[in-house]
């Protein structure tokens, strides 16, 4: 760690967040495959099956895609800007919770923070054990 003279509270917060951002790269977020949490349909806490949300395949017939394809067709090259200034190195993890009650099966999404390494149902951390990648 490095230490220097800090004049304000905001500078202190900035320096602490900068220090911990270096350690964030090594953290692995491990989430259990089942979680007991509130179900809106059952109106009580129930066990939920946890999976990671994935984006579906883009439809070829969505209005924006049809408009873009129409504009791109013919002569004239690229008509819309292609985004190239990507800033983030991680994505926010979204969990998909499904109630295991046979009559319910309601699903909901739960967003968690950003992380580089995400694990679903991995081994639990033991005391005094070395982390291996």
N, C-alpha and C positions, 0 to 999 in steps of 0.2 A: 504494500500500500504506500501511497505517497501522501504527504501532508503539507499544507501551505496555509498561509494566513487567509481566513475567510471572513469577509466583512458583513455579509447579510445572510438571512435564513434561506433565501432562494438559491444563493451560490452554494450553500451547504447541501441542499437537496440535489442540486445539479451534480455536484462532485460525488455524492453518495450513489446516485443513479448511474453515473458513469462507471464507478467501480463495480457495481453489481451487474451491469450490462455485460461485462467481460466474463463473469461467472455464469451468466444465463446460458451461454453456449454449451456448457457441460451438463446442464440439468436435463434429466429425462423425466417427463411427466408420465406417470403410470396410473391409469384409471382402471378400477375393477370392472368386470363384465356385467355385474349386476349391482343395482343401487336401489335402496329403499327410499322412495321420495313421494311427494304428494301427487296424486292423480286427480285432475279436475273432473273427470267423468265419474269416478268412483266416490269423489269427495272425501277421500282419506288417503293416508300413506299406504303405498303398495310397493312390492318389489318391481323394479323396472329392468328390462334388458337394455344394455348400453352398447351402441355401435357408433362408429364415426360417420358423420354425414359426408356424402360425396355428391358433387354436382352431376346432374344428369346430362345426357348427350344433347347438344344443341339441335333444335328442330330446324329443318330446311325450309319449313313453311311458315315460320313466324313472320310477322309483318315487317320487322326491321331487316331480317335476312333477305326477304323477297325484294325490298326496296334497295338494299345494298347491292344485290346481284344484278338488278335491273340497271342501276347506275354504273356498275363496273363493266357491263357488257359493251361490246363495240370498241371503237378506237378511243384513245384519250388517256390511257395509262391509269395509274392509281388516283382515285377521286376523293378518298377520305384519308385523313392523317392516320398513320400507324404509330401507336404509342410506343416509345422506346426509352422513356426516362423512369424505369422501374426503381423504386426507392426501398421497398421492404424486402427483407430476406426470409421472412416467415409469414405464415398465414395464421389467422385466428382459428383455433380448433372448435368445431361445432359437434356436440354430442347429440345423438338421436336416441331419445328415451322411449321405450315401448312398454306399456303396462302388461304384466304377464297374466293378469286375470283373464280367464278364457272368454268371458262375456264382454269384456271391455276392449282390450287391445288398442287403446288410444295411444297416439304418438305425439311427442313434442320435442322441440329443439332446445338445446342449452349451450350457449356459447361460453367457452372458457378462454383464458388469456393466450397470448402468443407463446410458442415454444418451438425450438429447433427439432427436438426429438420427442415424439409422442408414442406411447405404448398402451395397448389395451389389454388388460388382464395379464400383465407380466408378473414375474416373481416379486414378492414383497421384500423391501429392504430389511436386512438383518443388522443388529448392532455389531460394530467392529468389522464389517465386511468391506472389502475393497471393490469399488465399482469398475467393471470391465466392459469395454465397448466391443 
